[in-house]
Amino acid sequence: MQIDLVRDAKTELGAAPVWDAARSRLLFVDVMRGHVHDFDPATGSETVTDVGEPVGVITPTVRGDVIIGTQSGFHRLDLSTGAKTHLAPVEADRPDNRMNDGGVDPGGRFWAATMSMTGRRHGTLYRLDPDGRIWQTLTGLTASSGIDWSPDGRSMYYVDMITSRIDIFDFDPATGVMTNERPFATIPHTAGFPDGLTVDAEGFVWLALWAGSALHRYAPDGRLDRTIVTPVTHPTKCAFGGPDLEDLFITSAWIELTPKAREAQPHAGGLFHCRPGIKGKPATLFAG
């Protein structure tokens, strides 16, 4: 599999890529720098918006703007002006927490979790409904790093990196309620740590392996279907995009690399691309 560098973004902790189909752009973040990247694959151009605080996740909305999850909570962001509008605070009493990755469920609800920047196990997975209400769904998390849904919306896949596995829940798209948590796939420590994930149009789960130099693709029964080796040791997440949803974009990071490792991986933190011959699901828009 040929993987090309399409943008030497030099992100410290690039993450949370999502395809904005209405604008034919790939959105992603540089977490600790508080940067939102808006990349045009057709021209190779990019704009970067500084949101002024760590930002863990971004998603397009039906209104044409985006929602971001930051250290202070949920915000709307106008990419054309950089204006940020606060929607709801999250965990103001826990200044060592920040938002990490998330996603939008089939009902248009936005899910995002907090994680401790000091390694404590007191993160929470939140659900932001289109009407602005916020619900706590899972507590006692360490590094919530991946969430997506099956094509039929009846299963939710979830990763807390510290568990070294992907879990699966039964999911009700009408109510946004998840039940019956159980292991879906376990990742050996020698393979790296489970980070961001996405589900393709066939219902297979793609997982980025932090410190593992690879992507894994898992069948709906949890079987490892294929491994794609990446040019960097710390891929963070992949997302399908492009006009046919067959372009696979991969974000990466250099934040944990030693100076020697950074010298050996000059493009760590870059945005990569490949064409695996598989189609992705369209990104669901936040309905609020």
Secondary structure, 3 states (H helix, E strand, C coil): CCCEEEECCCCCEEEEEEEECCCCEEEEEECCCCEEEEEECCCCEEEEEECCCCEEEEEEECCCCEEEEECCEEEEECCCCCCEEEEEECCCCCCCEEEEEEEECCCCCEEEEEEECCCCCCEEEEEECCCCCEEEEEEEECCEEEEEECCCCCEEEEEEHHHCEEEEEEEECCCCEEEEEEEEEECCHHHCEEEEEEEECCCCEEEEEECCCEEEEECCCCCEEEEEECCCCCEEEEEEECCCCCEEEEEEECCCCCHHHHHHCCCCCCEEEECCCCCECCCCCECC
